[in-house]
Amino acid sequence: MENSKRLLIIGFVFPEPASSAAGTRMLQLIDLFKMQGFEITFASPASDSEFAFDLLKIGVQKVSIVLNDASFDNFAAQLNPNVVLFDRFMMEEQFGWRISENCPHAIRILDTEDLHCLRLARQNAWKSKVEFQTEMLFSDVAKREIASILRCDLTLMISEFEIELLQNQFKISPPLLHYLPLFVDQELLMDSQNLTKFDERENFIFIGNFLHEPNWNAVLYLKESIWPKIKEKLPEAELNIYGAYSSQKVLNLHNQTQGFIIKNRAEDVYEVMKYAKVCLAPLRFGAGIKGKLLDAMVTGTPNVTTKVGAESMHGSIAWSGFIADTTNDFVSGAVDLYSNESKWINAQSNGFEICQKRYLKEKFETQFTLVINEIQNDITKRRKFNFIGEILKHHTLSSTKFMSKWIEEKNKK
């Protein structure tokens, strides 16, 4: 008998868990759907990568699709999924109208990764040397992203702060949003109790995909302002910079004499993190929650970050290190953690508590299953409730559809 639970994921890229938290996030979502008995097909218009996860080994079909091409219509109609997951709003823009035409009854789920309009607004504010204000959110990117959220039956959010922002600033109805952060398996957290101790660790660490602008900006900040002051106080220490897709401009920052070491991609994040004494994450703009900081807490590695870095991650629990938004405070916190064992142990303990109380997988899997089942049981009523979303889908079919078909015809010439 054919499985009646079929999931189509339309990915921005094929997942690379060793390259970014986004890749890890996608594999976690796949795992949640597999637990519910879904047959999963992962499709993407992106080129394949040597670093892409082998989806076939976990029973996920992998398909390459083409932008602005009717071949997708035939593929989607034949697959006839019950649920479609769009990886970021750009994929919903490109393929959402085709899903509406060919699979009108499929549940449409959007995974934002982080709120792009928030990240962009903060980045623009930083570049303009002005303080971020909420009115900066109302950009063309925000119009596109909010429209995508409204066209979907459910949007997955990794940040409670961003859920509040969507509800308060953009008046998104709460039932359209579901909190599902990055999470940690209990077994992994139990293993972390046997990690290397304070006096068995050395050096600082930064980790992050260099294609992500907040990470590149943070590395420059470390190089130009923060690390020279730390090195002055801790002359024997080194800062190891790990990150996927390090271009020549990144490699040019390597300086052995200064102890500023570019290490490129980390094959195993936990392996390199658990031997570092302190993680540095001076993120001056960004959104979502930070996979690098969750990895640090899992491996018992205290950190120093900014308010943006720690945003929505720890609730009322004390932070696993220091939160600092000035260069001098950041340096002071880093040196303090590195040198003071009792403060280091206390910060490590806070990190374990944050993981235990806020990020255990078991806290989210049952509720996620219930939400998916609830939507499946009454999709018609849900869409009547979200009538603005239905209006947007109607007009998208009338506009994006014909733009895409025009591009398709142009490409044939």
PyMOL commands that set and color helices and strands:
alter all, ss='L'
color gray80, all
select helices_A, chain A and resi 21-35+55-58+71-79+89-102+116-127+134-137+140-151+160-169+174-176+186-194+198-200+213-233+248-251+269-273+291-298+307-310+327-339+341-358+362-377+379-385+387-412
alter helices_A, ss='H'
color red, helices_A
select strands_A, chain A and resi 6-10+39-44+61-64+83-87+107-111+154-157+177-179+204-207+239-242+260-264+278-281+303-305+321-323
alter strands_A, ss='S'
color yellow, strands_A
deselect
rebuild
show_as cartoon
